[in-house]
Amino acid sequence: MTVFTNSSGISIPDASATSQTLQVGSLTGAVTRLSVTIGGLTHLLQDQLDFLLVAPDGTHNLVFWSDVGGANVVAGGNVTVADAGASPLPQSTTVASGTPYQPADYDFAEAGAMFGSPLGALNHATTNGTATFASAFNTIDPNGIWTLYAADDTGGAAGGLSSWSLDFAVGGAVVVDGTAGADTLVINATGPDSGSYVLNGGSAIDLVGVTSFTFNGGDGNDSVTINNPADALFGPAGGIFVNGGAQTGAPGDILTLAGGSAGQATYSFGPTPDAGTIASADQEVQRLALGGAGSGSFSLTFNGQTTAQLSAAATAA
């Protein structure tokens, strides 16, 4: 998971609205999956609550929770709302803590003014609309300041929450920049365009819907490992490009391909011969031609060897 959290808490005033921001940074690529988790939610009348999420550009938005849960009490509830939830947030029965729900917006369709937002028309989830997290936020840049608006639309009760989190996956044209020294990048693939990556032992960044993947290693001896699942290959249609930059002696930049099933892959290398090493985890040459039935081919650029020299290195391995 790639999770960003604001744990400072929000007090939701009776018959009024408030907002809070969350800084998201260091993500590459575009949003391809987003979910929201509300932590420690407390209110005497659940169906008075409304939540609006607005992206850093101030335009993309979604009313993902409105008038749900009926006239029931929620005390310390932790609720994740995602397109992949089991069912929409319920209109009349209590919202169960720990249950993942799909977004839902019942009764009347709120405008931005009710949340204290400058936005006019808003995107509404079912049943007041058809918007989802995907339709509202996919393809945008996730980095920047996100805003959660929380409103109590009727007098008689107040509430609050202790935290809220955004969980992202990124995709599209993903570009990861290393440092000026030696870098270690590990891609743990779950399919041809999905999985996660870890740079220099940091947090795992989820990947979904990747169209191309570029790693700019900079100077130093960089190590890139692609761990493929047993029945697939991480092979975005637009290619994988590993630019190692200048190296600092042996062993140079190293690319390791592990796992996957035999298939067809296309590699393009250059321009400096013998400056890097291509290795397969189990020393089987066919691991350098991964793909799997029906997965097609992909292009991988590694700054270090030509295609012919890759063949020789693979044979030697």
Rosetta silent file (secondary structure, phi, psi, omega in degrees, C-alpha in Angstrom):
SEQUENCE: MTVFTNSSGISIPDASATSQTLQVGSLTGAVTRLSVTIGGLTHLLQDQLDFLLVAPDGTHNLVFWSDVGGANVVAGGNVTVADAGASPLPQSTTVASGTPYQPADYDFAEAGAMFGSPLGALNHATTNGTATFASAFNTIDPNGIWTLYAADDTGGAAGGLSSWSLDFAVGGAVVVDGTAGADTLVINATGPDSGSYVLNGGSAIDLVGVTSFTFNGGDGNDSVTINNPADALFGPAGGIFVNGGAQTGAPGDILTLAGGSAGQATYSFGPTPDAGTIASADQEVQRLALGGAGSGSFSLTFNGQTTAQLSAAATAA
SCORE:     score description
SCORE:     0.000 S_00000001
   1 L     0.000  147.499  175.563    0.000    0.000    0.000 S_00000001
   2 E  -116.396   91.351 -166.843    1.060    3.590   -0.654 S_00000001
   3 E  -113.486  135.113  172.457   -0.678    5.380    2.203 S_00000001
   4 E  -120.334  134.915 -171.440   -0.616    9.006    3.331 S_00000001
   5 E  -132.799  139.899  167.727   -2.311    9.880    6.641 S_00000001
   6 E  -110.458  115.334 -175.602   -3.370   12.949    8.573 S_00000001
   7 L  -107.951   18.964 -177.513   -3.717   11.963   12.228 S_00000001
   8 L   -83.279  -10.030  175.994   -4.449   15.373   13.712 S_00000001
   9 L    82.509  154.638  177.525   -8.195   14.706   13.900 S_00000001
  10 E  -134.752  128.969  169.736  -11.223   16.696   12.775 S_00000001
  11 E   -95.109  124.270 -177.879  -14.088   18.013   14.893 S_00000001
  12 E   -99.542  109.791 -175.461  -17.253   18.193   12.787 S_00000001
  13 L   -70.774  153.210  178.919  -19.486   20.999   14.106 S_00000001
  14 L   -64.409  128.611  176.935  -23.229   20.609   14.386 S_00000001
  15 L    54.057   39.902  179.377  -25.034   21.801   11.248 S_00000001
  16 L  -153.599 -172.157 -175.995  -21.843   23.152    9.741 S_00000001
  17 E  -139.181  159.535  177.145  -18.751   22.111    7.795 S_00000001
  18 E  -149.659  174.916  179.681  -14.990   22.015    8.129 S_00000001
  19 E  -149.917  163.783  178.146  -12.003   20.837    6.136 S_00000001
  20 E  -151.677  150.443 -176.546   -8.486   19.511    6.509 S_00000001
  21 E  -110.829  162.327  179.449   -5.558   19.038    4.140 S_00000001
  22 E  -144.596  124.257  179.762   -3.079   16.255    3.483 S_00000001
  23 E   -85.546  127.289  175.358    0.242   16.606    1.669 S_00000001
  24 E  -117.474  134.047 -178.210    1.067   13.852   -0.825 S_00000001
  25 L  -153.189  169.234  174.887    4.490   13.729   -2.442 S_00000001
  26 L    66.156   21.283  173.872    7.238   11.687   -4.091 S_00000001
  27 L   -99.341  138.929  177.530    4.862    9.631   -6.220 S_00000001
  28 L  -109.810  150.522 -177.542    5.659    9.157   -9.891 S_00000001
  29 L    89.457 -171.113 -177.615    3.111    8.495  -12.607 S_00000001
  30 E  -109.692  159.988  176.651   -0.610    9.164  -12.512 S_00000001
  31 E   -63.181  128.473  172.964   -3.347    7.983  -10.142 S_00000001
  32 E  -124.697   -8.161  173.144   -4.702    4.600  -11.192 S_00000001
  33 E  -159.722  139.675  179.983   -6.331    3.612   -7.899 S_00000001
  34 E  -148.168  136.845  172.458   -7.413    5.613   -4.854 S_00000001
  35 E  -138.739  159.480 -179.558   -9.256    4.818   -1.660 S_00000001
  36 E  -121.108  135.830  172.991  -10.064    6.756    1.520 S_00000001
  37 E  -118.440  125.267  175.642  -10.002    5.452    5.088 S_00000001
  38 E   -99.341  123.668 -177.431  -11.803    7.365    7.836 S_00000001
  39 E  -111.107  141.617  176.219  -10.444    6.497   11.278 S_00000001
  40 E    61.717   39.167 -177.763  -12.058    6.926   14.682 S_00000001
  41 E   -74.649  130.916 -179.580  -15.345    8.251   13.305 S_00000001
  42 E  -135.469  129.541  175.714  -17.846    9.308   15.966 S_00000001
  43 E  -166.350  146.401 -179.299  -21.342   10.753   15.516 S_00000001
  44 L   -78.591  -24.826 -179.319  -24.775   10.286   17.103 S_00000001
  45 L  -135.342   98.796 -173.534  -26.601   10.336   13.748 S_00000001
  46 H   -57.394  -37.518 -171.677  -24.602    8.837   10.904 S_00000001
  47 H   -75.226    3.193  172.731  -26.895   10.049    8.135 S_00000001
  48 H   -86.902  -10.359 -172.740  -26.090   13.695    8.912 S_00000001
  49 E   -88.509  142.963  175.602  -22.503   13.249    7.706 S_00000001
  50 E  -140.155  138.162  179.618  -21.180   14.162    4.266 S_00000001
  51 E  -129.026  134.084  178.738  -17.600   13.880    2.980 S_00000001
  52 E  -125.636  130.987  176.147  -16.073   15.509   -0.104 S_00000001
  53 E  -110.484  131.089  179.955  -12.533   14.819   -1.367 S_00000001
  54 E  -124.157  133.341 -177.565  -10.811   17.402   -3.597 S_00000001
  55 L   -75.353  167.703 -178.943   -7.559   16.816   -5.468 S_00000001
  56 L   -58.965  -25.781 -179.852   -4.556   19.178   -5.405 S_00000001
  57 L   -75.424   -5.668  178.026   -5.621   20.811   -8.676 S_00000001
  58 L    74.480    4.540 -176.416   -8.730   22.109   -6.899 S_00000001
  59 L  -116.770  -52.929 -179.158  -10.975   20.753   -9.629 S_00000001
  60 L   -67.510  132.462 -173.174  -11.193   16.965   -9.485 S_00000001
  61 E  -155.761  163.767  174.808  -13.533   15.968   -6.678 S_00000001
  62 E  -155.795  126.329  165.775  -15.916   13.335   -5.367 S_00000001
  63 E   -82.135   99.068 -171.852  -18.692   13.323   -2.771 S_00000001
  64 E   -97.799   -7.436 -177.131  -17.921    9.759   -1.714 S_00000001
  65 E  -151.082  117.442  178.110  -20.009    9.613    1.478 S_00000001
  66 E  -156.880  127.234  174.768  -23.318   11.358    2.068 S_00000001
  67 L    55.648   44.872  178.916  -26.409   10.598    4.160 S_00000001
  68 L  -105.567  164.088  170.555  -25.422    7.005    4.837 S_00000001
  69 L    85.337   -4.022  178.741  -25.926    4.797    7.885 S_00000001
  70 L    64.262 -168.127 -178.989  -29.424    5.904    8.886 S_00000001
  71 L   -85.075   57.164 -176.351  -30.222    7.421   12.290 S_00000001
  72 L  -118.604  156.737  179.779  -27.630    5.256   13.996 S_00000001
  73 L   -86.463  139.045  169.412  -24.688    5.964   16.280 S_00000001
  74 E  -122.185  131.935 -176.257  -21.126    5.409   15.145 S_00000001
  75 E  -133.400  104.153  177.650  -18.433    5.358   17.831 S_00000001
  76 E    72.688   28.562 -177.060  -14.793    5.005   16.844 S_00000001
  77 E   -73.789  143.081  174.832  -15.540    3.501   13.465 S_00000001
  78 E  -118.981  113.368 -170.036  -12.765    2.781   10.963 S_00000001
  79 E  -130.656  128.200  173.903  -14.127    2.653    7.429 S_00000001
  80 E  -102.359  131.778  178.672  -12.390    2.270    4.084 S_00000001
  81 E  -116.708  121.798 -175.354  -14.227    3.508    0.998 S_00000001
  82 E  -149.828  153.774  176.798  -12.957    2.186   -2.339 S_00000001
  83 L   -59.806  -27.848 -178.688  -14.294    1.323   -5.761 S_00000001
  84 L   -87.815    8.905  178.355  -13.365   -2.285   -4.977 S_00000001
  85 L   -60.463  161.376 -175.483  -15.502   -2.355   -1.809 S_00000001
  86 L   -66.872  -35.875 -177.731  -17.953   -5.191   -1.335 S_00000001
  87 L  -161.510  162.939  178.142  -21.054   -2.974   -1.646 S_00000001
  88 E   -63.005  152.832  171.956  -22.037    0.714   -1.500 S_00000001
  89 L   -50.235  134.415 -174.503  -22.183    2.426    1.873 S_00000001
  90 L   -74.306  148.458 -178.361  -25.653    1.546    3.268 S_00000001
  91 L   -83.294  -38.971 -171.591  -28.383    4.155    3.334 S_00000001
  92 L  -119.450  -19.420  177.848  -30.390    3.050    6.359 S_00000001
  93 L   -97.485  158.427 -172.843  -28.374    0.432    8.250 S_00000001
  94 L   -64.937  146.256  175.862  -25.327    1.265   10.338 S_00000001
  95 L   -77.451  121.409 -174.531  -21.912    1.563    8.715 S_00000001
  96 L   -85.646  128.183  177.570  -19.864   -1.347   10.036 S_00000001
  97 L   -63.993  137.359  177.787  -16.347   -0.616   11.232 S_00000001
  98 L    86.602   -3.670 -179.682  -13.680   -2.551    9.363 S_00000001
  99 L   -96.568  127.235  175.780  -15.861   -3.234    6.330 S_00000001
 100 E   -78.266  127.166 -177.876  -14.646   -1.930    2.945 S_00000001
 101 E  -118.460  158.891  167.502  -17.455   -0.111    1.133 S_00000001
 102 E   -83.917  155.621  178.621  -17.977    1.480   -2.255 S_00000001
 103 L   -64.266  151.596  178.833  -18.749    5.231   -2.271 S_00000001
 104 E  -154.299  146.410 -178.123  -22.401    6.287   -1.976 S_00000001
 105 E  -141.682  110.626 -175.117  -24.345    9.556   -1.920 S_00000001
 106 L  -110.286  176.594  179.289  -28.042    9.492   -0.941 S_00000001
 107 L    60.068 -130.002 -175.050  -30.916   11.967   -0.519 S_00000001
 108 L   -88.504  155.011 -179.149  -30.188   15.373   -2.069 S_00000001
 109 L   -87.605  112.858 -176.685  -27.108   16.215   -4.141 S_00000001
 110 L   -70.497  150.716  171.061  -24.962   18.704   -2.223 S_00000001
 111 L  -103.252  169.075 -176.229  -23.254   21.694   -3.833 S_00000001
 112 H   -58.751  -35.340 -176.431  -19.825   22.985   -2.921 S_00000001
 113 H   -59.684  -32.048 -179.091  -21.174   25.783   -0.724 S_00000001
 114 H   -64.867  -28.170  178.689  -22.603   23.277    1.759 S_00000001
 115 H   -92.048   -3.435 -172.699  -19.064   22.030    2.401 S_00000001
 116 L    75.615   22.197 -179.774  -17.562   25.519    2.461 S_00000001
 117 L   -98.462  144.030  176.723  -15.830   24.685   -0.817 S_00000001
 118 L   -72.064  -11.220  179.056  -15.437   27.171   -3.674 S_00000001
 119 L   -67.397  144.817  176.571  -16.417   24.437   -6.114 S_00000001
 120 L   -90.732  -92.261  177.997  -19.899   24.706   -7.571 S_00000001
 121 L   -70.271  138.301 -178.628  -21.086   21.494   -9.184 S_00000001
 122 L  -116.903  159.452  173.002  -19.680   18.373   -7.580 S_00000001
 123 L   -87.802  127.834 -175.574  -19.207   14.779   -8.689 S_00000001
 124 E  -114.516  138.752  173.185  -21.580   12.501   -6.814 S_00000001
 125 L   -75.690  172.052  176.629  -21.385    8.790   -6.169 S_00000001
 126 L   -55.808  139.186   14.447  -24.429    6.556   -6.531 S_00000001
 127 E  -104.486   -4.901  178.264  -27.377    7.167   -6.162 S_00000001
 128 L   -77.404  -11.879  179.001  -27.214   10.924   -6.765 S_00000001
 129 L  -159.285 -166.137 -179.764  -24.664   10.332   -9.509 S_00000001
 130 L  -125.776    7.568 -174.699  -22.496    7.725  -11.140 S_00000001
 131 L   -70.427  148.856  175.464  -19.022    8.981  -10.205 S_00000001
 132 L  -128.440  174.217  173.689  -16.394    6.696   -8.700 S_00000001
 133 H   -60.302  -39.749 -178.866  -12.880    7.287   -7.402 S_00000001
 134 H   -63.793  -47.957 -177.608  -11.612    6.076  -10.767 S_00000001
 135 H   -69.042  -28.316 -177.651  -13.765    8.411  -12.843 S_00000001
 136 H   -83.324  -35.134 -167.856  -13.035   11.355  -10.553 S_00000001
 137 H  -125.991  -17.934 -178.484   -9.297   10.979   -9.999 S_00000001
 138 L   -59.781  142.677  178.433   -7.635    8.465  -12.325 S_00000001
 139 L    84.922   -6.038  179.624   -4.925    9.886  -14.628 S_00000001
 140 L   -88.661  163.695  175.021   -4.235   12.985  -12.498 S_00000001
 141 L   -72.658  123.866 -177.526   -0.963   13.799  -10.714 S_00000001
 142 L   -77.692  -15.433 -172.573   -1.324   12.586   -7.104 S_00000001
 143 L   -78.704  140.585 -179.602    1.279   14.957   -5.669 S_00000001
 144 E   130.098 -163.113 -175.220    0.226   18.076   -3.823 S_00000001
 145 E   -99.897  113.981  174.834   -2.294   19.093   -1.182 S_00000001
 146 E   -90.905  150.830 -178.595   -5.507   17.067   -0.999 S_00000001
 147 E  -126.775  128.854  172.519   -8.498   18.409    0.928 S_00000001
 148 E  -105.489  121.232  174.149  -11.143   16.482    2.845 S_00000001
 149 E   -99.420  133.679  178.075  -14.339   18.423    3.540 S_00000001
 150 E  -125.664  130.456 -176.529  -16.583   17.107    6.333 S_00000001
 151 E  -132.188  148.095  168.875  -20.093   18.411    6.890 S_00000001
 152 E  -111.373  112.870 -169.406  -23.004   17.872    9.259 S_00000001
 153 L   -89.697    0.192 -178.654  -26.062   18.709    7.180 S_00000001
 154 L  -144.744  144.316  178.597  -28.683   18.793    9.984 S_00000001
 155 L   -72.266  160.816  173.841  -28.753   20.208   13.505 S_00000001
 156 L   119.622  -14.138 -179.285  -28.978   18.109   16.642 S_00000001
 157 L  -162.027  149.541  176.764  -25.662   16.263   16.865 S_00000001
 158 L  -124.089  175.181 -178.968  -21.934   16.795   16.310 S_00000001
 159 E  -166.973 -160.259  179.814  -19.066   14.412   15.796 S_00000001
 160 E   179.395 -178.504  176.540  -15.533   13.970   14.590 S_00000001
 161 E  -146.457  156.509 -175.908  -12.812   11.643   13.422 S_00000001
 162 L   -95.026  -23.305 -179.049   -9.285   10.896   14.584 S_00000001
 163 E  -163.987  162.658  169.912   -7.562   10.392   11.220 S_00000001
 164 E  -147.476  146.647 -173.386   -8.014   10.021    7.493 S_00000001
 165 E  -134.308  149.482  171.668   -5.830    8.335    4.925 S_00000001
 166 E  -116.835  129.227  179.051   -5.433    8.158    1.169 S_00000001
 167 E  -113.825  119.571 -174.529   -4.140    4.938   -0.377 S_00000001
 168 E  -111.468  153.121  155.181   -2.797    5.288   -3.914 S_00000001
 169 E  -124.989  144.362  179.555   -1.608    3.183   -6.779 S_00000001
 170 E  -116.068  157.916  179.626    0.132    4.926   -9.648 S_00000001
 171 E  -159.291 -149.864 -174.285    0.483    3.959  -13.301 S_00000001
 172 E    70.962 -143.525  178.296    0.675    5.398  -16.752 S_00000001
 173 E   -85.954   96.859 -176.909    4.171    6.552  -17.690 S_00000001
 174 E   -89.930  128.527  177.877    6.054    5.994  -14.421 S_00000001
 175 E  -124.705  121.786  179.857    9.473    7.657  -14.079 S_00000001
 176 E  -115.171  124.918  178.907   11.649    6.942  -11.031 S_00000001
 177 E  -103.374  129.798  176.259   14.808    8.992  -10.445 S_00000001
 178 L   -85.903 -161.580 -179.298   17.633    7.608   -8.364 S_00000001
 179 L  -103.276 -176.518  177.543   20.412    9.469   -6.597 S_00000001
 180 L   -78.792   -8.092  179.013   23.892   10.524   -7.684 S_00000001
 181 L  -108.527 -158.265  179.027   25.296    7.422   -5.979 S_00000001
 182 L   -72.006  133.197 -179.991   24.562    3.714   -6.060 S_00000001
 183 L  -122.984  151.586  174.573   20.845    2.920   -6.104 S_00000001
 184 E  -124.124  118.391  178.338   18.847   -0.260   -5.559 S_00000001
 185 E  -118.228  127.960  177.740   15.470   -0.576   -7.258 S_00000001
 186 E  -122.339  122.183  174.385   13.285   -3.649   -6.779 S_00000001
 187 E  -104.005  120.045  175.488   10.105   -4.158   -8.796 S_00000001
 188 E  -105.279   98.119 -172.464    7.804   -6.831   -7.367 S_00000001
 189 E   -84.738  146.130  171.932    5.380   -7.490  -10.194 S_00000001
 190 E  -113.740   -9.357  179.609    1.945   -9.047   -9.871 S_00000001
 191 E  -172.649 -175.931 -176.706    1.127   -8.830  -13.584 S_00000001
 192 L   -60.218  -29.185 -177.837    2.213   -7.227  -16.858 S_00000001
 193 L  -132.877   24.161 -174.768    1.364   -3.693  -15.687 S_00000001
 194 E  -144.512  163.020  179.334    0.975   -4.012  -11.926 S_00000001
 195 E   144.467 -136.443  176.468    2.852   -4.660   -8.704 S_00000001
 196 E  -158.066  162.931  174.187    4.987   -2.338   -6.588 S_00000001
 197 E  -134.749  153.513  178.212    8.479   -0.912   -6.464 S_00000001
 198 E  -129.648  126.007  178.261   10.911   -0.051   -3.683 S_00000001
 199 E  -108.756  121.304  175.376   13.780    2.414   -4.160 S_00000001
 200 L    53.093   41.053  175.376   16.741    2.221   -1.800 S_00000001
 201 L    73.396   13.381 -179.600   14.817    0.370    0.881 S_00000001
 202 L   -80.715 -159.860 -178.629   12.070    2.987    1.160 S_00000001
 203 L   -72.584  148.268  176.395    8.318    2.528    1.188 S_00000001
 204 L   -73.943  132.602  177.450    6.669    0.300   -1.414 S_00000001
 205 E  -107.085  120.155 -177.738    4.844    2.270   -4.110 S_00000001
 206 E   -71.600  143.885  179.590    1.878    0.427   -5.607 S_00000001
 207 E  -123.806  131.173  174.350    1.615    0.160   -9.382 S_00000001
 208 E  -145.197  131.916  176.281   -1.571   -0.396  -11.390 S_00000001
 209 E    68.948   38.975  179.514   -2.076    0.245  -15.102 S_00000001
 210 E   -74.885  128.541  177.375    1.553    1.061  -15.904 S_00000001
 211 E   -96.948  -27.893  172.570    2.039    1.928  -19.587 S_00000001
 212 E  -157.832  155.406 -178.537    5.819    2.400  -19.356 S_00000001
 213 E  -134.518  123.004 -179.756    8.434    2.332  -16.603 S_00000001
 214 E  -123.124  130.805  173.553   11.648    4.377  -16.629 S_00000001
 215 E  -117.768  120.500  175.918   14.419    4.317  -14.023 S_00000001
 216 E  -103.584  101.394 -171.576   17.083    7.009  -14.190 S_00000001
 217 L   -77.884  -22.863 -174.976   19.831    5.723  -11.949 S_00000001
 218 L    72.135 -163.873 -178.845   22.298    8.561  -12.202 S_00000001
 219 L   -74.018  168.576 -179.575   25.938    7.937  -11.377 S_00000001
 220 L    93.939  164.585  178.368   27.181    5.003   -9.324 S_00000001
 221 L   -82.827  110.608 -176.274   26.676    1.277   -9.696 S_00000001
 222 L   -99.788  145.140  178.147   22.935    0.750   -9.740 S_00000001
 223 E  -119.347  124.052  178.289   21.122   -2.537   -9.133 S_00000001
 224 E  -121.410  123.720  178.052   17.698   -3.158  -10.663 S_00000001
 225 E  -120.328  128.877  175.181   15.774   -6.347   -9.885 S_00000001
 226 E  -112.168  109.083  177.362   12.477   -7.274  -11.513 S_00000001
 227 E   -93.570  110.821 -178.716   10.705  -10.051   -9.602 S_00000001
 228 E   -94.987  148.378  173.648    8.027  -11.525  -11.857 S_00000001
 229 L   -67.958  164.235 -173.339    5.139  -13.722  -10.728 S_00000001
 230 L   -60.622  -28.980 -171.696    5.283  -17.375  -11.741 S_00000001
 231 L  -117.187   17.973 -176.544    2.793  -17.010  -14.582 S_00000001
 232 L  -154.494  178.421 -179.802    3.429  -13.500  -15.930 S_00000001
 233 L  -137.815  134.628  171.418    5.995  -10.846  -16.804 S_00000001
 234 L   -72.444  100.769 -175.507    6.213   -7.214  -15.811 S_00000001
 235 L  -144.164   72.048  178.142    6.108   -5.871  -19.364 S_00000001
 236 L   -53.793  145.172 -174.588    4.228   -2.576  -19.819 S_00000001
 237 L   -58.630  -32.489 -178.742    3.205   -2.050  -23.442 S_00000001
 238 L   -85.935   -3.178  173.850    5.299    1.113  -23.707 S_00000001
 239 L   106.160  164.741  172.643    8.445   -0.539  -22.418 S_00000001
 240 E  -117.375  128.452 -176.105   10.808   -0.632  -19.461 S_00000001
 241 E  -126.092  117.293 -179.046   13.768    1.746  -19.631 S_00000001
 242 E  -114.824  107.264 -178.049   16.685    1.462  -17.206 S_00000001
 243 E  -105.253  101.580 -171.047   19.210    4.262  -17.646 S_00000001
 244 L   -76.219  -24.906 -176.939   22.141    3.479  -15.401 S_00000001
 245 L    73.862 -165.363 -179.173   24.281    6.531  -16.042 S_00000001
 246 L   -69.514  141.849 -179.742   28.019    6.583  -15.288 S_00000001
 247 L  -108.627  165.357 -175.231   29.371    3.621  -13.323 S_00000001
 248 L  -121.997   61.105  178.357   32.180    3.425  -10.781 S_00000001
 249 L    83.353 -176.812 -177.822   34.100    0.275  -11.682 S_00000001
 250 L   -62.013  144.576    3.109   33.141   -3.366  -11.309 S_00000001
 251 L   -90.050    8.558 -176.182   30.552   -4.737  -11.273 S_00000001
 252 L    75.488 -162.544  177.162   28.902   -1.728  -12.931 S_00000001
 253 E   -77.160  140.762 -176.130   25.140   -1.501  -13.211 S_00000001
 254 E  -124.509  130.145  174.024   23.325   -4.789  -12.658 S_00000001
 255 E  -116.203  124.059  179.488   19.927   -5.849  -13.976 S_00000001
 256 E  -119.782  126.907  175.254   18.426   -9.045  -12.557 S_00000001
 257 E  -108.137  125.705 -175.761   15.283  -10.689  -13.941 S_00000001
 258 E  -128.289  142.753  175.932   13.693  -13.255  -11.641 S_00000001
 259 E    73.239 -159.738 -179.117   10.733  -15.579  -11.985 S_00000001
 260 L    84.714  174.097  178.639    8.135  -15.365  -14.718 S_00000001
 261 L  -116.170  152.557 -175.829    7.254  -17.849  -17.414 S_00000001
 262 E   -61.254  141.645 -179.851    9.080  -18.399  -20.707 S_00000001
 263 L  -175.309 -155.857 -176.717    7.962  -16.224  -23.558 S_00000001
 264 L  -112.483  132.537  173.898    9.117  -13.484  -25.890 S_00000001
 265 L  -139.602  149.146 -179.978   10.706  -10.187  -24.876 S_00000001
 266 E  -115.071  127.800 -177.933   12.572   -7.564  -26.873 S_00000001
 267 E  -116.943  140.299  175.676   15.581   -5.774  -25.353 S_00000001
 268 E  -127.407  123.109 -173.033   17.359   -2.674  -26.640 S_00000001
 269 E  -124.619  164.074  174.440   20.738   -1.759  -25.079 S_00000001
 270 L   141.411  171.785    4.700   23.484    0.814  -25.464 S_00000001
 271 L  -101.540   -4.600 -170.996   25.536    2.684  -25.998 S_00000001
 272 L   -98.069  113.552 -179.995   28.498    1.517  -23.866 S_00000001
 273 L   -66.002  148.568  170.103   29.522   -2.160  -24.290 S_00000001
 274 L    60.503   24.001 -179.222   30.488   -4.272  -21.287 S_00000001
 275 L   -98.012   -2.468 -178.642   29.546   -1.638  -18.729 S_00000001
 276 E  -146.044  175.610 -178.501   26.883   -3.673  -17.003 S_00000001
 277 E  -126.035  134.556  174.595   25.820   -7.188  -16.086 S_00000001
 278 E  -109.735  125.058 -175.978   22.620   -9.023  -17.024 S_00000001
 279 E  -136.826  149.122  171.387   21.768  -11.890  -14.688 S_00000001
 280 E  -110.927  144.963 -170.888   18.876  -14.233  -14.031 S_00000001
 281 L   -60.002  -35.592 -177.026   18.184  -15.294  -10.488 S_00000001
 282 L  -107.589   14.094  176.425   18.351  -19.015  -11.227 S_00000001
 283 L    63.463   22.213  176.263   20.987  -18.814  -13.995 S_00000001
 284 L   -98.206  122.924 -175.318   18.547  -20.045  -16.611 S_00000001
 285 H   -58.236  -36.674 -175.829   18.995  -18.275  -19.923 S_00000001
 286 H   -64.907  -16.095  177.384   15.296  -18.503  -20.791 S_00000001
 287 H   -67.899  -14.600  176.753   14.526  -16.249  -17.861 S_00000001
 288 H   -87.368    1.575  177.693   15.853  -13.424  -20.007 S_00000001
 289 L  -130.011   63.336 -174.289   13.058  -14.057  -22.512 S_00000001
 290 E   -89.547  158.590  176.853   10.030  -13.856  -20.279 S_00000001
 291 L   176.915  -53.597 -177.546    6.521  -13.112  -21.326 S_00000001
 292 L    85.219  153.448 -177.406    3.975  -15.871  -20.969 S_00000001
 293 L   -60.272  130.414  174.074    1.271  -16.821  -23.416 S_00000001
 294 L    79.785   -1.306 -175.556   -0.670  -13.864  -24.732 S_00000001
 295 L   -84.973  -13.716  179.975    1.360  -11.234  -22.904 S_00000001
 296 L    76.510 -171.061 -179.176    3.050   -9.885  -26.036 S_00000001
 297 L  -110.098  165.233  175.502    6.511   -8.359  -26.124 S_00000001
 298 L  -143.470  163.636  179.567    8.017   -5.352  -24.424 S_00000001
 299 E  -108.388  136.413  177.959   11.101   -3.192  -24.806 S_00000001
 300 E  -128.795  124.542  179.212   13.676   -2.769  -22.081 S_00000001
 301 E  -108.919  125.554  179.923   16.519   -0.289  -22.373 S_00000001
 302 E  -128.018  121.829 -176.049   19.555   -0.741  -20.113 S_00000001
 303 L   -73.117   97.468 -179.466   22.472    1.649  -20.380 S_00000001
 304 L   171.559  -35.630 -174.718   25.403   -0.702  -20.710 S_00000001
 305 L  -142.335  154.823  173.420   25.236   -3.278  -23.489 S_00000001
 306 L   -85.462  169.014 -179.932   24.082   -3.725  -27.068 S_00000001
 307 H   -59.066  -42.468 -179.651   21.556   -6.355  -28.052 S_00000001
 308 H   -63.182  -42.181 -179.240   24.292   -8.621  -29.433 S_00000001
 309 H   -70.832  -29.403  172.916   26.342   -8.372  -26.262 S_00000001
 310 H   -60.621  -43.286  179.159   23.276   -9.127  -24.192 S_00000001
 311 H   -58.414  -43.235  179.635   22.954  -12.388  -26.072 S_00000001
 312 H   -65.770  -42.365 -179.429   26.555  -13.270  -25.274 S_00000001
 313 H   -65.041  -38.394 -179.783   26.133  -12.328  -21.613 S_00000001
 314 H   -65.757  -40.233  178.715   22.957  -14.357  -21.360 S_00000001
 315 H   -63.843  -39.140 -179.918   24.654  -17.403  -22.825 S_00000001
 316 H   -66.963  -30.140 -178.648   27.504  -17.037  -20.385 S_00000001
 317 L   -69.714    0.000    0.000   25.090  -16.875  -17.473 S_00000001
